[in-house]
Amino acid sequence: MCEGQPISSGRIIFQPFKEGKAKEVGKAALADIDPNGRFELMTNRSGDGAVVGKHTVQVLGRYIEDDSDKAAVAAAKLPCASPENLVVEVKAGQTNSFEIKMGPKRNPQMAGPVDK
C-alpha cells in the first residue's frame, strides 16, 4: 500500500533470516504484484508460498520489456519507498495474508531505475 492505495506493479521478496541456533535459513520467496496490488509468493514453483519463519520484506520496481527487441529498456518506478526493516512471520498450517505498507511517496525526480 502506498498512501492507502495498492501499488499496481512491482516485485516483492520475502527473505528468511536465521534465528537462534538454526543451521539453515531457507530460500527466498518472490512474487510479481498484480494490478490490484495482490501477490502470491513462490519459492520453488508457482503458488508454493514462503518457508515458515520470519522474513524481511523488500518491494522492487519491475522491468518492462520493449517488444521490438525483447530487451529490458526501463524500470517501473515505485510510487512510494520500499519498507525498511519490515519483518513478517509466515506461520505453518494456515493461510498467511500480509498488507505491506510502503514508505512515504517518492519525489519523481529522485526515483531511479532498479537493478535487475
DRENTORKOL-3810 file (N, C-alpha, C; in nm, 4 decimals):
REM DRENTORKOL-3810
@n.u->0.0847; n.v->-0.1178; n.w->0.0000; ca.u->0.0000; ca.v->0.0000; ca.w->0.0000; c.u->0.0895; c.v->0.1244; c.w->0.0000
@n.u->0.0524; n.v->0.2189; n.w->-0.0834; ca.u->0.1225; ca.v->0.3462; ca.w->-0.0928; c.u->0.0211; c.v->0.4556; c.w->-0.0629
@n.u->0.0361; n.v->0.5177; n.w->0.0513; ca.u->-0.0573; ca.v->0.6214; ca.w->0.0955; c.u->-0.2025; c.v->0.5737; c.w->0.0859
@n.u->-0.2268; n.v->0.4504; n.w->0.1330; ca.u->-0.3606; ca.v->0.3943; ca.w->0.1397; c.u->-0.4102; c.v->0.3302; c.w->0.0113
@n.u->-0.3322; n.v->0.3367; n.w->-0.0970; ca.u->-0.3723; ca.v->0.2793; ca.w->-0.2245; c.u->-0.2797; c.v->0.1634; c.w->-0.2614
@n.u->-0.3333; n.v->0.0562; n.w->-0.3233; ca.u->-0.2461; ca.v->-0.0534; ca.w->-0.3648; c.u->-0.1526; c.v->-0.0099; c.w->-0.4773
@n.u->-0.0304; n.v->-0.0613; n.w->-0.4759; ca.u->0.0579; ca.v->-0.0373; ca.w->-0.5899; c.u->0.0206; c.v->-0.1392; c.w->-0.6969
@n.u->0.0336; n.v->-0.1028; n.w->-0.8236; ca.u->-0.0197; ca.v->-0.1862; ca.w->-0.9312; c.u->0.0846; c.v->-0.2658; c.w->-1.0077
@n.u->0.2096; n.v->-0.2587; n.w->-0.9660; ca.u->0.3132; ca.v->-0.3387; ca.w->-1.0299; c.u->0.4343; c.v->-0.3436; c.w->-0.9388
@n.u->0.5247; n.v->-0.4317; n.w->-0.9710; ca.u->0.6475; ca.v->-0.4457; ca.w->-0.8946; c.u->0.6707; c.v->-0.5906; c.w->-0.8571
@n.u->0.7688; n.v->-0.6123; n.w->-0.7765; ca.u->0.8041; ca.v->-0.7466; ca.w->-0.7294; c.u->0.8284; c.v->-0.7381; c.w->-0.5796
@n.u->0.7843; n.v->-0.8408; n.w->-0.5080; ca.u->0.8021; ca.v->-0.8460; ca.w->-0.3633; c.u->0.8872; c.v->-0.9683; c.w->-0.3300
@n.u->0.9776; n.v->-0.9513; n.w->-0.2350; ca.u->1.0680; ca.v->-1.0590; ca.w->-0.1939; c.u->1.0572; c.v->-1.0770; c.w->-0.0435
@n.u->1.0360; n.v->-1.2013; n.w->-0.0010; ca.u->1.0401; ca.v->-1.2390; ca.w->0.1403; c.u->1.1709; c.v->-1.3157; c.w->0.1604
@n.u->1.2627; n.v->-1.2597; n.w->0.2364; ca.u->1.3924; ca.v->-1.3220; ca.w->0.2608; c.u->1.3954; c.v->-1.3760; c.w->0.4034
@n.u->1.3984; n.v->-1.5103; n.w->0.4201; ca.u->1.4032; ca.v->-1.5649; ca.w->0.5559; c.u->1.5358; c.v->-1.5304; c.w->0.6221
@n.u->1.5328; n.v->-1.5169; n.w->0.7541; ca.u->1.6587; ca.v->-1.4913; ca.w->0.8221; c.u->1.6790; c.v->-1.5874; c.w->0.9368
@n.u->1.8050; n.v->-1.6074; n.w->0.9672; ca.u->1.8470; ca.v->-1.7039; ca.w->1.0688; c.u->1.8122; c.v->-1.6531; c.w->1.2070
@n.u->1.7530; n.v->-1.7420; n.w->1.2863; ca.u->1.7212; ca.v->-1.7087; ca.w->1.4248; c.u->1.7825; c.v->-1.8136; c.w->1.5163
@n.u->1.8297; n.v->-1.7697; n.w->1.6293; ca.u->1.8814; ca.v->-1.8629; ca.w->1.7296; c.u->1.9899; c.v->-1.9526; c.w->1.6755
@n.u->1.9759; n.v->-2.0835; n.w->1.6986; ca.u->2.0788; ca.v->-2.1795; ca.w->1.6600; c.u->2.0480; c.v->-2.2506; c.w->1.5285
@n.u->1.9547; n.v->-2.1987; n.w->1.4522; ca.u->1.9201; ca.v->-2.2603; ca.w->1.3236; c.u->2.0433; c.v->-2.2678; c.w->1.2348
@n.u->2.0616; n.v->-2.3823; n.w->1.1686; ca.u->2.1776; ca.v->-2.4006; ca.w->1.0818; c.u->2.1509; c.v->-2.3503; c.w->0.9409
@n.u->2.0261; n.v->-2.3564; n.w->0.8966; ca.u->1.9922; ca.v->-2.3122; ca.w->0.7622; c.u->1.8836; c.v->-2.2055; c.w->0.7679
@n.u->1.8840; n.v->-2.1222; n.w->0.6672; ca.u->1.7887; ca.v->-2.0120; ca.w->0.6637; c.u->1.6697; c.v->-2.0446; c.w->0.5744
@n.u->1.6917; n.v->-2.1026; n.w->0.4606; ca.u->1.5854; ca.v->-2.1287; ca.w->0.3642; c.u->1.5953; c.v->-2.0348; c.w->0.2460
@n.u->1.5261; n.v->-2.0710; n.w->0.1406; ca.u->1.5286; ca.v->-1.9966; ca.w->0.0155; c.u->1.4296; c.v->-1.8806; c.w->0.0198
@n.u->1.4662; n.v->-1.7705; n.w->-0.0430; ca.u->1.3767; ca.v->-1.6545; ca.w->-0.0521; c.u->1.2558; c.v->-1.6880; c.w->-0.1387
@n.u->1.1440; n.v->-1.6225; n.w->-0.1106; ca.u->1.0227; ca.v->-1.6349; ca.w->-0.1920; c.u->0.9993; c.v->-1.5014; c.w->-0.2612
@n.u->0.9432; n.v->-1.5060; n.w->-0.3805; ca.u->0.9163; ca.v->-1.3816; ca.w->-0.4512; c.u->0.7848; c.v->-1.3913; c.w->-0.5255
@n.u->0.7349; n.v->-1.2747; n.w->-0.5659; ca.u->0.6099; ca.v->-1.2684; ca.w->-0.6425; c.u->0.6039; c.v->-1.1370; c.w->-0.7177
@n.u->0.5358; n.v->-1.1405; n.w->-0.8304; ca.u->0.5032; ca.v->-1.0169; ca.w->-0.9005; c.u->0.3752; c.v->-0.9625; c.w->-0.8394
@n.u->0.3678; n.v->-0.8313; n.w->-0.8303; ca.u->0.2487; ca.v->-0.7648; ca.w->-0.7766; c.u->0.1533; c.v->-0.7393; c.w->-0.8927
@n.u->0.0267; n.v->-0.7822; n.w->-0.8767; ca.u->-0.0694; ca.v->-0.7670; ca.w->-0.9859; c.u->-0.1311; c.v->-0.6263; c.w->-0.9851
@n.u->-0.2096; n.v->-0.5919; n.w->-1.0881; ca.u->-0.2680; ca.v->-0.4573; ca.w->-1.0972; c.u->-0.3571; c.v->-0.4181; c.w->-0.9782
@n.u->-0.4054; n.v->-0.5175; n.w->-0.9009; ca.u->-0.4870; ca.v->-0.4886; ca.w->-0.7829; c.u->-0.4052; c.v->-0.4817; c.w->-0.6549
@n.u->-0.2720; n.v->-0.4917; n.w->-0.6676; ca.u->-0.1849; ca.v->-0.4847; ca.w->-0.5507; c.u->-0.1696; c.v->-0.6166; c.w->-0.4778
@n.u->-0.2160; n.v->-0.7256; n.w->-0.5364; ca.u->-0.2079; ca.v->-0.8577; ca.w->-0.4721; c.u->-0.0864; c.v->-0.9339; c.w->-0.5229
@n.u->-0.0428; n.v->-1.0311; n.w->-0.4431; ca.u->0.0699; ca.v->-1.1146; ca.w->-0.4831; c.u->0.0550; c.v->-1.2522; c.w->-0.4200
@n.u->0.1120; n.v->-1.3532; n.w->-0.4868; ca.u->0.1162; ca.v->-1.4890; ca.w->-0.4338; c.u->0.2607; c.v->-1.5363; c.w->-0.4430
@n.u->0.3215; n.v->-1.5583; n.w->-0.3285; ca.u->0.4637; ca.v->-1.5922; ca.w->-0.3231; c.u->0.4934; c.v->-1.7311; c.w->-0.3768
@n.u->0.6133; n.v->-1.7443; n.w->-0.4325; ca.u->0.6637; ca.v->-1.8745; ca.w->-0.4752; c.u->0.8088; c.v->-1.8883; c.w->-0.4325
@n.u->0.8451; n.v->-2.0113; n.w->-0.3960; ca.u->0.9831; ca.v->-2.0409; ca.w->-0.3600; c.u->1.0465; c.v->-2.1281; c.w->-0.4676
@n.u->0.9862; n.v->-2.2420; n.w->-0.4970; ca.u->1.0383; ca.v->-2.3341; ca.w->-0.5984; c.u->0.9478; c.v->-2.3435; c.w->-0.7212
@n.u->0.8167; n.v->-2.3302; n.w->-0.7009; ca.u->0.7219; ca.v->-2.3359; ca.w->-0.8123; c.u->0.6036; c.v->-2.2435; c.w->-0.7800
@n.u->0.5301; n.v->-2.2091; n.w->-0.8806; ca.u->0.4200; ca.v->-2.1145; ca.w->-0.8667; c.u->0.3238; c.v->-2.1524; c.w->-0.7543
@n.u->0.2981; n.v->-2.0569; n.w->-0.6648; ca.u->0.1989; ca.v->-2.0747; ca.w->-0.5601; c.u->0.2407; c.v->-2.1552; c.w->-0.4397
@n.u->0.3682; n.v->-2.1977; n.w->-0.4305; ca.u->0.4078; ca.v->-2.2802; ca.w->-0.3155; c.u->0.4381; c.v->-2.1987; c.w->-0.1902
@n.u->0.4357; n.v->-2.0661; n.w->-0.2005; ca.u->0.4496; ca.v->-1.9808; ca.w->-0.0826; c.u->0.5923; c.v->-1.9641; c.w->-0.0342
@n.u->0.6037; n.v->-1.9185; n.w->0.0886; ca.u->0.7328; ca.v->-1.8930; ca.w->0.1519; c.u->0.7565; c.v->-1.9955; c.w->0.2620
@n.u->0.8833; n.v->-2.0162; n.w->0.2977; ca.u->0.9146; ca.v->-2.1082; ca.w->0.4068; c.u->0.8617; c.v->-2.0510; c.w->0.5380
@n.u->0.8315; n.v->-2.1381; n.w->0.6312; ca.u->0.7808; ca.v->-2.0975; ca.w->0.7623; c.u->0.8919; c.v->-2.0256; c.w->0.8385
@n.u->0.8558; n.v->-1.9186; n.w->0.9065; ca.u->0.9504; ca.v->-1.8435; ca.w->0.9876; c.u->0.9435; c.v->-1.6947; c.w->0.9594
@n.u->1.0380; n.v->-1.6207; n.w->1.0151; ca.u->1.0418; ca.v->-1.4750; ca.w->0.9983; c.u->1.1188; c.v->-1.4382; c.w->0.8725
@n.u->1.0710; n.v->-1.3304; n.w->0.8090; ca.u->1.1286; ca.v->-1.2835; ca.w->0.6824; c.u->1.1404; c.v->-1.1317; c.w->0.6849
@n.u->1.2444; n.v->-1.0805; n.w->0.6195; ca.u->1.2470; ca.v->-0.9384; ca.w->0.5880; c.u->1.1783; c.v->-0.9221; c.w->0.4528
@n.u->1.1158; n.v->-0.8082; n.w->0.4307; ca.u->1.0379; ca.v->-0.7846; ca.w->0.3092; c.u->1.1005; c.v->-0.6707; c.w->0.2307
@n.u->1.1103; n.v->-0.6910; n.w->0.0994; ca.u->1.1597; ca.v->-0.5870; ca.w->0.0100; c.u->1.0652; c.v->-0.5777; c.w->-0.1089
@n.u->1.0350; n.v->-0.4554; n.w->-0.1523; ca.u->0.9496; ca.v->-0.4339; ca.w->-0.2692; c.u->1.0337; c.v->-0.3602; c.w->-0.3732
@n.u->1.0340; n.v->-0.4124; n.w->-0.4951; ca.u->1.1146; ca.v->-0.3558; ca.w->-0.6036; c.u->1.0266; c.v->-0.3136; c.w->-0.7196
@n.u->1.0773; n.v->-0.2189; n.w->-0.8013; ca.u->1.0114; ca.v->-0.1869; ca.w->-0.9277; c.u->1.0278; c.v->-0.3050; c.w->-1.0206
@n.u->0.9556; n.v->-0.3056; n.w->-1.1301; ca.u->0.9607; ca.v->-0.4184; ca.w->-1.2231; c.u->1.0056; c.v->-0.3713; c.w->-1.3606
@n.u->1.0961; n.v->-0.4475; n.w->-1.4201; ca.u->1.1435; ca.v->-0.4118; ca.w->-1.5537; c.u->1.0349; c.v->-0.4338; c.w->-1.6577
@n.u->1.0319; n.v->-0.3466; n.w->-1.7561; ca.u->0.9376; ca.v->-0.3555; ca.w->-1.8661; c.u->1.0189; c.v->-0.3895; c.w->-1.9899
@n.u->0.9754; n.v->-0.4873; n.w->-2.0662; ca.u->1.0487; ca.v->-0.5248; ca.w->-2.1868; c.u->0.9909; c.v->-0.4540; c.w->-2.3078
@n.u->1.0805; n.v->-0.4112; n.w->-2.3943; ca.u->1.0414; ca.v->-0.3498; ca.w->-2.5204; c.u->1.0116; c.v->-0.4634; c.w->-2.6178
@n.u->0.8892; n.v->-0.4719; n.w->-2.6684; ca.u->0.8509; ca.v->-0.5805; ca.w->-2.7584; c.u->0.9323; c.v->-0.5828; c.w->-2.8869
@n.u->0.9888; n.v->-0.4689; n.w->-2.9269; ca.u->1.0617; ca.v->-0.4647; ca.w->-3.0533; c.u->1.1923; c.v->-0.5432; c.w->-3.0479
@n.u->1.2606; n.v->-0.5450; n.w->-2.9343; ca.u->1.3870; ca.v->-0.6197; ca.w->-2.9282; c.u->1.3993; c.v->-0.7077; c.w->-2.8046
@n.u->1.2931; n.v->-0.7191; n.w->-2.7268; ca.u->1.2886; ca.v->-0.8050; ca.w->-2.6071; c.u->1.3972; c.v->-0.7718; c.w->-2.5045
@n.u->1.4469; n.v->-0.6507; n.w->-2.5064; ca.u->1.5473; ca.v->-0.6091; ca.w->-2.4075; c.u->1.4787; c.v->-0.5310; c.w->-2.2962
@n.u->1.5307; n.v->-0.5452; n.w->-2.1776; ca.u->1.4773; ca.v->-0.4651; ca.w->-2.0669; c.u->1.5222; c.v->-0.3218; c.w->-2.0910
@n.u->1.4259; n.v->-0.2318; n.w->-2.1138; ca.u->1.4622; ca.v->-0.0951; ca.w->-2.1506; c.u->1.4272; c.v->0.0073; c.w->-2.0438
@n.u->1.3425; n.v->-0.0276; n.w->-1.9489; ca.u->1.3038; ca.v->0.0708; ca.w->-1.8480; c.u->1.2620; c.v->0.0001; c.w->-1.7211
@n.u->1.2806; n.v->0.0650; n.w->-1.6118; ca.u->1.2359; ca.v->0.0089; ca.w->-1.4848; c.u->1.1124; c.v->0.0856; c.w->-1.4393
@n.u->1.0110; n.v->0.0111; n.w->-1.4004; ca.u->0.8937; ca.v->0.0759; ca.w->-1.3433; c.u->0.9357; c.v->0.1340; c.w->-1.2092
@n.u->0.8959; n.v->0.2544; n.w->-1.1819; ca.u->0.9334; ca.v->0.3183; ca.w->-1.0564; c.u->0.8211; c.v->0.3005; c.w->-0.9552
@n.u->0.8579; n.v->0.2645; n.w->-0.8361; ca.u->0.7580; ca.v->0.2521; ca.w->-0.7305; c.u->0.7145; c.v->0.3910; c.w->-0.6868
@n.u->0.5863; n.v->0.4115; n.w->-0.6623; ca.u->0.5393; ca.v->0.5437; ca.w->-0.6222; c.u->0.5811; c.v->0.5817; c.w->-0.4802
@n.u->0.6080; n.v->0.4815; n.w->-0.3951; ca.u->0.6495; ca.v->0.5055; ca.w->-0.2568; c.u->0.7752; c.v->0.4250; c.w->-0.2287
@n.u->0.8454; n.v->0.4629; n.w->-0.1255; ca.u->0.9676; ca.v->0.3927; ca.w->-0.0879; c.u->0.9362; c.v->0.2528; c.w->-0.0362
@n.u->1.0264; n.v->0.1589; n.w->-0.0663; ca.u->1.0127; ca.v->0.0224; ca.w->-0.0148; c.u->1.0212; c.v->0.0278; c.w->0.1374
@n.u->0.9465; n.v->-0.0574; n.w->0.2070; ca.u->0.9527; ca.v->-0.0541; ca.w->0.3535; c.u->1.0930; c.v->-0.0902; c.w->0.4031
@n.u->1.1351; n.v->-0.0270; n.w->0.5114; ca.u->1.2662; ca.v->-0.0552; ca.w->0.5697; c.u->1.2479; c.v->-0.1352; c.w->0.6977
@n.u->1.3313; n.v->-0.2368; n.w->0.7136; ca.u->1.3319; ca.v->-0.3182; ca.w->0.8354; c.u->1.1968; c.v->-0.3814; c.w->0.8666
@n.u->1.1191; n.v->-0.4124; n.w->0.7625; ca.u->0.9903; ca.v->-0.4767; ca.w->0.7835; c.u->1.0120; c.v->-0.6269; c.w->0.7991
@n.u->0.9608; n.v->-0.6835; n.w->0.9081; ca.u->0.9707; ca.v->-0.8268; ca.w->0.9352; c.u->0.8293; c.v->-0.8823; c.w->0.9472
@n.u->0.8039; n.v->-0.9925; n.w->0.8754; ca.u->0.6762; ca.v->-1.0630; ca.w->0.8851; c.u->0.7059; c.v->-1.2077; c.w->0.9219
@n.u->0.6057; n.v->-1.2748; n.w->0.9773; ca.u->0.6233; ca.v->-1.4148; ca.w->1.0130; c.u->0.5240; c.v->-1.5009; c.w->0.9369
@n.u->0.5780; n.v->-1.5972; n.w->0.8625; ca.u->0.4960; ca.v->-1.6946; ca.w->0.7918; c.u->0.4744; c.v->-1.8110; c.w->0.8881
@n.u->0.3474; n.v->-1.8439; n.w->0.9121; ca.u->0.3130; ca.v->-1.9486; ca.w->1.0082; c.u->0.2655; c.v->-2.0747; c.w->0.9364
@n.u->0.2995; n.v->-2.1899; n.w->0.9942; ca.u->0.2638; ca.v->-2.3195; ca.w->0.9361; c.u->0.1156; c.v->-2.3487; c.w->0.9558
@n.u->0.0568; n.v->-2.4208; n.w->0.8608; ca.u->-0.0781; ca.v->-2.4725; ca.w->0.8760; c.u->-0.1892; c.v->-2.3710; c.w->0.8666
@n.u->-0.1631; n.v->-2.2544; n.w->0.8103; ca.u->-0.2691; ca.v->-2.1551; ca.w->0.7965; c.u->-0.2443; c.v->-2.0692; c.w->0.6741
@n.u->-0.3487; n.v->-1.9990; n.w->0.6314; ca.u->-0.3338; ca.v->-1.9041; ca.w->0.5225; c.u->-0.2684; c.v->-1.7791; c.w->0.5792
@n.u->-0.1589; n.v->-1.7395; n.w->0.5183; ca.u->-0.0877; ca.v->-1.6195; ca.w->0.5617; c.u->-0.1209; c.v->-1.5063; c.w->0.4652
@n.u->-0.1681; n.v->-1.3965; n.w->0.5177; ca.u->-0.2038; ca.v->-1.2811; ca.w->0.4377; c.u->-0.1367; c.v->-1.1588; c.w->0.4973
@n.u->-0.0709; n.v->-1.0789; n.w->0.4131; ca.u->0.0039; ca.v->-0.9629; ca.w->0.4626; c.u->-0.0329; c.v->-0.8386; c.w->0.3828
@n.u->-0.0517; n.v->-0.7278; n.w->0.4517; ca.u->-0.0666; ca.v->-0.5985; ca.w->0.3878; c.u->0.0642; c.v->-0.5251; c.w->0.4105
@n.u->0.1357; n.v->-0.4981; n.w->0.3034; ca.u->0.2666; ca.v->-0.4341; ca.w->0.3123; c.u->0.2476; c.v->-0.2840; c.w->0.2940
@n.u->0.2812; n.v->-0.2083; n.w->0.3953; ca.u->0.2688; ca.v->-0.0630; ca.w->0.3885; c.u->0.4030; c.v->-0.0039; c.w->0.3483
@n.u->0.4008; n.v->0.0689; n.w->0.2371; ca.u->0.5210; ca.v->0.1310; ca.w->0.1828; c.u->0.5553; c.v->0.2564; c.w->0.2609
@n.u->0.6758; n.v->0.3057; n.w->0.2365; ca.u->0.7210; ca.v->0.4299; ca.w->0.2987; c.u->0.6546; c.v->0.5494; c.w->0.2328
@n.u->0.7040; n.v->0.6697; n.w->0.2610; ca.u->0.6435; ca.v->0.7911; ca.w->0.2052; c.u->0.6556; c.v->0.7969; c.w->0.0533
@n.u->0.5671; n.v->0.8761; n.w->-0.0056; ca.u->0.5674; ca.v->0.8940; ca.w->-0.1509; c.u->0.7024; c.v->0.9486; c.w->-0.1954
@n.u->0.7506; n.v->0.9005; n.w->-0.3103; ca.u->0.8798; ca.v->0.9431; ca.w->-0.3628; c.u->0.8654; c.v->1.0681; c.w->-0.4474
@n.u->0.9722; n.v->1.1458; n.w->-0.4498; ca.u->0.9835; ca.v->1.2574; ca.w->-0.5419; c.u->1.0142; c.v->1.1967; c.w->-0.6788
@n.u->0.9322; n.v->1.2199; n.w->-0.7829; ca.u->0.9536; ca.v->1.1559; ca.w->-0.9126; c.u->1.0931; c.v->1.1792; c.w->-0.9696
@n.u->1.1559; n.v->1.2909; n.w->-0.9411; ca.u->1.2909; ca.v->1.3170; ca.w->-0.9919; c.u->1.3955; c.v->1.2327; c.w->-0.9204
@n.u->1.3640; n.v->1.1826; n.w->-0.7998; ca.u->1.4601; ca.v->1.1063; ca.w->-0.7221; c.u->1.4505; c.v->0.9561; c.w->-0.7462
@n.u->1.3403; n.v->0.9081; n.w->-0.8004; ca.u->1.3207; ca.v->0.7647; ca.w->-0.8195; c.u->1.3949; c.v->0.7196; c.w->-0.9432
@n.u->1.4995; n.v->0.6423; n.w->-0.9251; ca.u->1.5809; ca.v->0.5961; ca.w->-1.0375; c.u->1.5480; c.v->0.4538; c.w->-1.0732
@n.u->1.6157; n.v->0.4021; n.w->-1.1752; ca.u->1.5919; ca.v->0.2636; ca.w->-1.2156; c.u->1.6339; c.v->0.1650; c.w->-1.1076
@n.u->1.5761; n.v->0.0490; n.w->-1.1130; ca.u->1.6040; ca.v->-0.0567; ca.w->-1.0164; c.u->1.6932; c.v->-0.1601; c.w->-1.0834
@n.u->1.7973; n.v->-0.2051; n.w->-1.0157; ca.u->1.8840; ca.v->-0.3087; ca.w->-1.0713; c.u->1.8079; c.v->-0.4373; c.w->-1.0882
@n.u->1.8402; n.v->-0.5093; n.w->-1.1925; ca.u->1.7735; ca.v->-0.6358; ca.w->-1.2222; c.u->1.8309; c.v->-0.7461; c.w->-1.1388
END
